[in-house]
Amino acid sequence: MIPHIIVDIALLQLVTGKGPKQCRRDLKEMKEKLNKEKHQYVTLREYSRFSGIPLEELVELRTAKKRP
């Protein structure tokens, strides 16, 4: 199975413990700092660099979230 590589609000909530509204703001700020346009996505690798959280940990969280 190929892991999803796009950062979404649900993943940000899981990682940060913040609410959905704050996670939307954080994602918007991250896109601005990464010079991304509104329609472009943030990848796990970019989020890892931005947040300082190791990529492997993010992949583990993403994978664990998908399990029943």
Secondary structure, 3 states (H helix, E strand, C coil): CCCCCECCHHHHHHHHCCCHHHHHHHHHHHHHHCCCCCCCCCEHHHHHHHHCCCHHHHHHHHHHHHCC
